[in-house]
């Protein structure tokens, strides 16, 4: 059971998470998002390589104030997903954040391949070509989003 943060301290007041957080605080938030269960201060300290538990506690307190993390009754912390963040455009697959557009691109490519295999030798190549061009744009955008995410994790805080 987790205690919900105060409404006035809510972090998703139209300010994206990545503008408020950067560097270590964003790493703490992402670690909590990736975790299947709430984590304690010392657990986070060890996982992220902080020199002391007070460093982890500092970032956790800030995340709680922003409404991005909630403290459970047993003193551990869990992430609260933000809908106003660019992070909402990502999904977690096999423990990694992947842009949601990549599984869509993969599904479209699988559909194109299935169409060609089933309809060969009577395949109409114009729709196949148009679908491949559209799918190419999805893949390009997905890869750009993946690179953006990797840069985002390394950036410093902009404001807050």
N, C-alpha and C positions, 0 to 999 in steps of 0.2 A: 504494500500500500504506500503510495507516495503522496506527499503533501503538495498541492497545487500552488504555484507561485501567485503572489498578489497580482490583481489585474492591472494596477497602476505601474508595476515594474515589468510588465510584459515586454519582451524583446522584439516581437514582430509588429511594431507600429509603423509599417511601411519602410523601415530601414533594413536593408539586406544584411544578413549575418556577416557576410564577408567584408562589409565596410566597417562594421563595429569591431570585429575580431581580426586578428592577424597573428602570424607566428605561433607562439606557444599556446595562446588561448584557443585558437582555431584547432590546433592539434589535440587539445584536451577535449573540445566539443566533438571532433571527429572520432576520437577514441571511444567516447561514450556512445556515439551513434552506432559504431561498429560492434560494441559490446552487446551480447545477448542478455546480460543481467547488469544490475546496478554495480558500480565500482566504488570502493573506498578510497580515501586520500592516499594511503600508502601503496595500494595497488596501482593507482594512476602514476604515482611517483616512479615506481619501478618500471612500469610499462613504457613510460615516456622518457626515462633517464634523467629526471630532475635530480638535483643534488640534495634537496631536502623536501620533506612533506609540506613545509610551509609554502613552497613555490606552487605545488599542485593545489593547495588549499586556497591560495590567493586567486588563481585562475578560476577555480570552482566557485568561490564566493562571487566573483564578477559575473560568471555565467548565470548563477542563481538570481542575482539582481536584475539581469537582463531578461529573465524568464526563459532562458534556453536550456536550463538544467533545473531539475527538481530534486530536493533532498528527501530520501525515504525515511521512514520512522526508525530504521536501524542505523541511520547516520551515513548511509551510502548515497551515491548520486546516480541519476539516470538522465539521459538527454530528452528534451522535449523538441520535437521537430518543428521547424519554422517554415511556414508556407510562403513567406515573402522573400525567401532567399533563392539565389541561383542554385543552391544545393537541392532544392525541390525538383530540379530538372535531372537529377541523378537518381539511380536506383542501386541497391546493393546486390551484387551477384558474386557469389563465392568469396565474400568478405572484402570485396573491393567496390569502390564507387565507380559506376559506369554511367555515362549519359544515357538517358532513356531512349534516345533516338537510335542508338546502336542496335539494340534488339529488334527495333522496327526495321532498320535497314537489312539486318540479317534475315528477318522473316520475309521481307519483300524479295530479296535475292533467292531465297529458297523457293518461293512461289514462282519466280521467273524460270528457275532451273526446272522445277516440276512441270511447268507448262511446256517448256521446250521438249523435255523427255517424253511426255505423254502425247504431244501433238506432232512429233517428228514423224514423217518427213513433210507433213502438211502445215508446218509452223508458219504463222504470219509474222514476219520479221520486223515490220514497222512498229507494231505495239511493243514487241520485245525490246527493240532498240530504244524507244521512248521510255519504257520502264527502267531500262538499265541506266539511262542518263539521269532519271530522277533518283534512282538508287545511289548512283555515284555522288550526287549532291548530299544525300543523307549521310553517306559514309564520311565525306569530307567534313561536314558540319559536326558529326559525332567525334571525329578525331580532333578537330579544333577545340571542342568542349573538353575533351579528355586532357589535352595539353594545358588548357586554361585552368583546369582543376589542379593539376600538378604544380603550376606556378602559384596558384592561390594558396596552397598549403605552405609555401615557402615565404609568402609576403609578410610584411610588417603591417601593423594596425594603421588605418587611415584616420579614423576619428574614434572618439569614445573616451 
